[in-house]
């Protein structure tokens, strides 16, 4: 019965979206979840209240964005051969292209702090490096539309950048991430990621390190491996499985379609992942993102972040490299808005059930809708 409901649910979303008709209410297909769930990596409670997703909404809706059909844009700062705002010209690149960010948040040229901060405050120089990673010369493609070998090359590039930047004495952490879509504030639609190599470790990573280290000491097993075992044992939240890698909507998801992509084996960073594992990871990432796009037949917006160990020379045996994808939409055109519980009090309220969101993603095709259209 669950399989029938799951496939019917996917058909309702996929066909309704493709035909431009209203998506029907689906409460009868969903088992309501109304509880608090512990997020072991962030060490915080998440309130899951799936019945709230169908509450009446008279607030703001957002433009879901439009597919880009132009392979080259003469006005794009990231397309090959174009001049950027800095006056530098991009080469006629054919694959992944990396350059120093023209508007860095941290950098080797940042000025020294002129004077100490007053009272209990502190300040320091914004030292580090910031770079841009263009996925492809094609302006009209997204990560979900790239062939698997090109995604492998991208992950290899992230590995190279992690090793190169992490070897700088001032760098303690290398953060690779992608902001995709107008609703998350991306400044350029050309498919690209950013890298911040900073002289500090980001707070979320610090929390994950502490949780992972203490779990390993107490149980003798990596925390994230126990998360994977729990997800595979349950099965309802798993989205894609491929050899040594998998993706899943975690039990404790804060966003409706929040998804983790990870190798099964524990590695502190992408630098330790084998070639075979990287191949599987790239395929799982591709198939997962295609399912997101196919859900509502649109280029799904998200924030994607690579969670890796710091580069400060310490050992992080219990830390498990993985990729987190945080899509901000909970329905077509409707954001998961952050309000009082999230911004003001620091804990998330998820208006959907992770089990149901994973079922929706599993139920849609794995051939990208734009490829079918072409």
C-alpha positions in Angstrom: 0.0 0.0 0.0 2.8 2.4 0.8 4.5 1.8 -2.6 1.2 2.5 -4.4 0.6 5.7 -2.4 4.2 6.8 -3.0 4.0 6.4 -6.7 0.6 8.0 -6.9 1.9 11.0 -4.9 4.8 11.4 -7.3 2.5 11.2 -10.3 0.2 13.9 -8.9 3.1 16.3 -8.4 4.9 15.5 -11.7 1.8 15.6 -13.9 0.1 18.4 -12.2 3.2 20.6 -12.5 3.8 19.7 -16.1 0.2 20.4 -17.2 0.0 23.7 -15.3 -2.9 22.5 -13.1 -3.3 23.1 -9.3 -1.6 20.4 -7.3 -4.2 18.6 -5.2 -4.2 18.2 -1.5 -2.5 15.0 -0.4 -3.3 14.7 3.3 -4.9 11.3 2.9 -1.6 9.9 1.5 0.5 11.2 4.4 0.9 9.9 7.9 0.9 13.0 10.1 4.1 13.6 12.1 3.8 15.9 15.1 6.8 15.6 17.4 10.2 16.8 18.3 13.2 15.1 16.8 16.8 15.3 18.0 19.4 16.5 15.5 22.6 14.7 16.7 25.0 16.6 14.4 23.8 20.1 15.5 22.8 19.0 19.0 19.4 20.7 18.9 15.7 19.8 18.8 13.7 20.1 15.6 9.9 20.4 15.8 8.2 18.4 13.1 4.6 19.5 12.5 3.6 18.1 9.2 0.0 19.1 9.4 1.0 22.8 9.2 2.1 22.5 5.6 -1.6 22.6 4.5 -2.5 25.6 6.7 -4.2 28.5 4.8 -1.6 30.8 3.3 -2.4 34.4 2.3 1.2 35.7 2.6 3.9 36.3 0.0 4.7 33.8 -2.7 8.0 33.8 -4.7 8.8 33.7 -8.4 10.2 30.2 -8.9 12.7 31.4 -11.5 13.0 30.6 -15.2 15.0 28.0 -17.1 17.9 29.6 -19.0 18.1 28.5 -22.6 21.1 30.5 -23.8 24.4 28.5 -23.7 26.4 31.7 -23.8 25.5 35.1 -22.3 27.6 38.1 -23.5 26.6 40.0 -20.3 27.6 37.2 -17.9 30.7 37.8 -15.8 31.3 34.0 -15.6 31.0 32.9 -19.2 34.1 32.1 -21.2 36.0 35.0 -22.9 34.0 37.6 -21.0 35.4 40.5 -19.0 34.7 40.4 -15.3 33.9 43.4 -13.1 37.6 43.4 -12.0 38.7 44.0 -15.7 40.2 40.5 -16.0 39.1 38.3 -18.9 38.0 34.7 -18.4 39.9 32.2 -20.6 38.1 30.1 -23.1 37.7 27.4 -20.5 36.2 24.0 -21.5 35.7 22.4 -18.1 35.8 23.5 -14.5 37.3 26.9 -14.1 38.5 28.4 -10.8 39.6 32.0 -10.1 40.0 34.3 -7.1 36.8 36.0 -6.2 36.7 39.6 -7.4 34.7 40.6 -4.3 36.2 38.4 -1.5 34.8 38.2 2.0 38.2 37.2 3.3 41.6 37.7 1.6 45.3 38.1 1.9 44.9 41.9 1.1 42.5 42.6 4.0 43.7 45.4 6.2 45.0 45.0 9.7 42.6 46.0 12.5 43.3 49.6 13.2 42.6 49.5 16.9 41.3 47.0 19.5 37.6 46.5 19.9 36.0 48.2 22.9 35.0 46.5 26.1 33.9 42.8 25.8 34.1 42.9 22.0 36.8 41.4 19.8 38.0 41.9 16.2 40.7 40.5 14.0 41.9 40.7 10.4 39.7 39.0 7.8 42.5 36.8 6.5 42.1 33.9 4.1 41.1 33.3 0.5 37.9 33.3 -1.5 37.4 31.7 -4.9 34.8 31.0 -7.5 34.3 27.6 -9.2 32.5 27.6 -12.5 31.1 24.2 -13.2 31.0 24.4 -17.0 31.3 27.0 -19.8 27.6 26.4 -20.5 25.5 29.2 -19.1 22.2 27.3 -19.6 23.1 24.2 -17.5 22.8 23.4 -13.8 24.7 20.8 -11.7 21.7 18.4 -12.1 22.1 18.5 -15.9 25.8 17.8 -16.0 27.0 14.3 -17.0 28.4 12.2 -14.2 32.0 12.4 -15.4 31.8 16.2 -15.2 30.5 16.0 -11.7 33.4 13.8 -10.8 35.7 16.4 -12.2 34.0 19.0 -10.1 34.5 16.9 -6.9 38.1 16.4 -7.9 38.4 20.2 -8.2 36.9 20.6 -4.7 39.5 18.1 -3.5 42.4 20.0 -5.1 41.2 23.3 -3.7 40.8 21.8 -0.2 44.4 20.5 -0.3 45.9 23.6 -1.8 44.1 26.2 0.3 44.2 24.1 3.5 48.0 24.0 3.2 48.2 27.8 3.7 49.3 28.5 7.3 46.6 31.0 7.9 43.7 28.8 6.8 41.9 26.6 9.3 38.9 25.8 7.3 37.9 25.4 3.6 34.2 25.8 2.9 32.9 24.9 -0.5 29.2 25.8 -1.2 26.7 26.6 -4.0 23.9 29.1 -3.7 21.4 28.2 -6.5 18.4 30.2 -7.5 17.0 33.7 -7.2 15.1 33.0 -4.0 18.4 32.3 -2.2 20.0 35.5 -3.5 22.4 34.1 -6.1 24.1 37.0 -7.9 24.7 35.2 -11.2 22.7 32.2 -12.7 25.8 30.7 -14.4 26.4 27.4 -12.6 29.1 28.0 -10.0 30.1 27.4 -6.4 32.3 29.4 -4.0 35.1 28.5 -1.7 35.9 30.4 1.5 39.2 29.5 3.1 39.1 31.1 6.5 41.3 31.6 9.6 38.5 30.2 11.7 36.3 27.1 11.8 32.6 27.7 11.1 30.3 27.2 14.0 28.2 24.4 12.6 31.3 22.4 11.8 32.6 23.0 15.3 29.4 21.6 16.7 29.6 18.5 14.4 33.2 17.9 15.4 32.3 18.0 19.1 29.3 15.7 18.6 31.3 13.3 16.4 34.3 13.2 18.7 32.2 12.5 21.8 30.1 9.9 20.1 33.2 8.0 18.8 34.7 8.1 22.3 31.6 6.8 24.0 30.4 4.2 21.4 33.5 3.4 19.4 31.7 4.2 16.1 31.5 7.3 14.0 28.2 9.3 14.6 27.4 9.8 10.9 27.9 6.0 10.3 25.2 5.4 12.9 23.0 8.0 11.2 23.5 6.2 7.8 22.8 2.8 9.4 19.6 4.1 11.0 18.4 5.6 7.7 19.1 2.5 5.7 17.5 0.3 8.3 14.3 2.4 8.2 14.5 2.9 4.5 11.6 5.4 4.2 13.8 8.5 4.0 16.5 7.1 1.6 16.3 8.8 -1.8 19.1 7.3 -3.9 21.6 4.4 -3.4 24.5 3.7 -5.7 27.3 1.4 -4.6 29.4 3.1 -1.9 27.2 6.2 -1.6 23.6 7.2 -0.8 21.4 10.2 -0.3 18.5 10.6 2.2 16.2 13.2 3.8 17.4 12.9 7.4 15.0 12.0 10.3 15.8 15.3 11.8 15.5 17.5 8.6 15.0 21.2 9.3 13.9 22.1 5.7 11.2 20.1 3.9 13.5 18.7 1.2 16.8 18.9 3.1 18.9 16.1 1.7 22.3 14.6 2.7 24.6 13.0 0.1 27.4 10.9 1.5 29.9 8.0 1.1 29.1 5.1 3.3 32.6 4.9 4.6 33.9 7.6 7.0 36.4 10.0 5.6 37.3 13.4 7.1 37.2 15.2 3.8 36.8 14.7 0.1 40.6 14.4 -0.1 40.4 10.9 1.4 37.6 9.6 -0.8 38.8 6.9 -3.3 38.2 7.2 -7.1 35.5 4.6 -7.0 33.7 6.3 -4.1 34.0 9.6 -5.8 32.3 8.1 -8.9 29.4 6.7 -6.9 29.1 10.0 -4.9 28.9 12.0 -8.1 26.2 9.7 -9.5 24.1 9.9 -6.3 24.5 13.7 -6.3 23.4 13.9 -9.9 20.4 11.6 -9.5 19.3 13.4 -6.3 19.4 16.8 -7.9 17.5 15.6 -11.0 14.8 14.3 -8.8 14.5 17.7 -7.1 14.2 19.4 -10.4 11.6 16.9 -11.7 9.5 17.2 -8.6 7.8 20.4 -9.8 9.5 20.6 -13.3 11.6 23.6 -12.4 15.2 24.3 -11.6 15.1 23.6 -7.8 16.7 26.3 -5.7 19.0 25.3 -2.9 22.1 26.0 -0.8 24.6 23.1 -1.1 27.5 22.8 1.4 30.4 20.4 1.6 30.9 19.4 5.3 34.6 18.6 5.8 37.1 18.5 8.6 39.2 21.6 9.4 42.7 22.0 7.9 44.4 23.0 11.1 46.6 19.9 11.4 44.6 18.2 14.1 43.1 14.7 13.7 39.3 14.3 13.2 38.8 10.5 13.2 35.1 10.6 13.9 34.2 13.3 11.3 32.3 12.1 8.3 32.6 14.1 5.0 29.2 14.6 3.4 27.2 17.1 1.3 24.1 18.9 2.6 21.5 20.3 0.3 19.0 22.8 1.8 16.2 23.7 -0.7 14.2 26.7 0.7 10.8 25.8 -1.0 8.1 23.8 0.8 5.6 24.1 -2.0 5.7 25.5 -5.5 6.3 29.3 -5.1 6.2 29.1 -1.3 9.3 29.4 0.9 10.1 27.8 4.1 10.2 31.2 5.9 12.4 31.5 9.0 10.5 33.2 11.8 10.4 33.4 15.6 11.5 29.8 16.4 14.4 29.8 13.9 15.7 33.4 13.9 14.7 34.5 17.3 15.1 31.3 19.3 17.5 29.2 17.4 15.5 26.0 16.8 13.8 24.9 13.5 10.2 24.1 12.9 9.7 21.8 9.9 6.1 22.0 8.5 6.5 18.6 6.7 7.4 15.0 7.4 10.8 13.9 6.2 9.4 10.5 5.3 6.9 12.1 3.0 9.3 14.4 1.3 11.7 11.5 0.6 8.8 9.5 -0.8 8.0 12.4 -3.2 11.6 12.5 -4.4 11.7 8.8 -5.0 8.5 8.8 -6.9 9.6 11.1 -9.8 11.6 10.0 -12.9 15.4 10.2 -12.9 15.6 11.6 -16.5 15.8 15.3 -16.3 12.6 17.0 -17.5 14.6 19.4 -19.8 16.3 16.4 -21.4 12.8 14.9 -22.1 11.6 18.2 -23.5 14.6 18.4 -25.8 
